[in-house]
């Protein structure tokens, strides 16, 4: 993801995870409830919400597991704009110019993207 386009949804208080509403790969909106946690401190349930809109990249909690205060339960990123770190051989450097179009092929499924 581009700089600043990734965030974590964290537990505010320690306690068991009572519900999980999203999985890795799901699209979420800012403010959408992702999970509920029962606070060990007040014995009430609170919601963990998405801080940004984007795609769930990681879910670091399971139903019934204990969340600790500040634990990142989800990682979310806006994948509408990405950074790509490319490496080239020194001999090819003369053929590359800033702003030149680039074609990237994802190895896992062959999907091609162009800039």
Residue pairs with C-beta under 8 A, 6 or more apart in sequence:
1 54
1 77
1 78
1 79
1 81
1 82
1 83
2 78
2 81
2 82
2 83
3 83
5 52
5 54
5 77
5 78
5 79
5 80
5 81
6 54
6 57
6 75
6 76
6 77
6 78
7 51
7 52
7 54
7 75
7 76
7 77
8 51
8 72
8 73
8 74
8 75
8 76
9 34
9 35
9 48
9 49
9 50
9 51
9 72
9 73
9 74
9 75
9 76
10 48
10 70
10 71
10 72
10 73
11 37
11 48
11 67
11 68
11 69
11 70
11 71
11 73
12 37
12 39
12 46
12 48
12 69
13 37
13 39
13 40
13 41
13 42
13 46
13 69
14 39
14 40
14 41
14 66
14 67
14 68
14 69
15 37
15 38
15 39
15 40
15 41
15 66
15 67
16 37
16 38
16 40
16 64
16 65
16 66
16 67
17 35
17 36
17 37
17 61
17 62
17 63
17 64
17 65
17 66
17 67
17 73
18 35
18 36
18 37
18 38
18 45
18 63
19 35
19 36
19 63
20 34
20 35
20 59
20 61
20 62
20 63
21 33
21 34
21 35
22 28
22 32
22 34
22 35
22 56
22 59
22 74
23 56
23 59
24 56
24 57
24 58
24 59
25 55
25 56
26 55
26 56
27 53
27 54
27 55
27 56
28 34
28 50
28 53
28 54
28 55
28 56
28 76
29 50
29 53
30 49
30 50
30 51
30 52
30 53
31 49
31 50
32 49
32 50
33 47
33 48
33 49
34 47
34 48
34 49
34 50
34 56
34 73
34 74
35 47
35 48
35 61
35 73
35 74
36 45
36 46
36 47
36 48
37 45
37 46
37 48
37 67
37 73
38 44
38 45
39 45
39 46
48 73
48 74
50 74
50 76
51 76
52 76
52 78
53 78
54 76
54 77
54 78
54 79
55 76
55 77
55 78
55 79
56 74
56 75
56 76
57 75
57 76
57 77
58 74
58 75
59 73
59 74
60 71
60 72
60 73
60 74
60 75
61 67
61 71
61 73
61 74
67 73
84 102
84 104
86 102
88 96
101 114
101 115
102 114
102 115
103 112
103 113
103 114
104 112
104 113
104 114
104 115
105 111
105 112
106 112
106 113
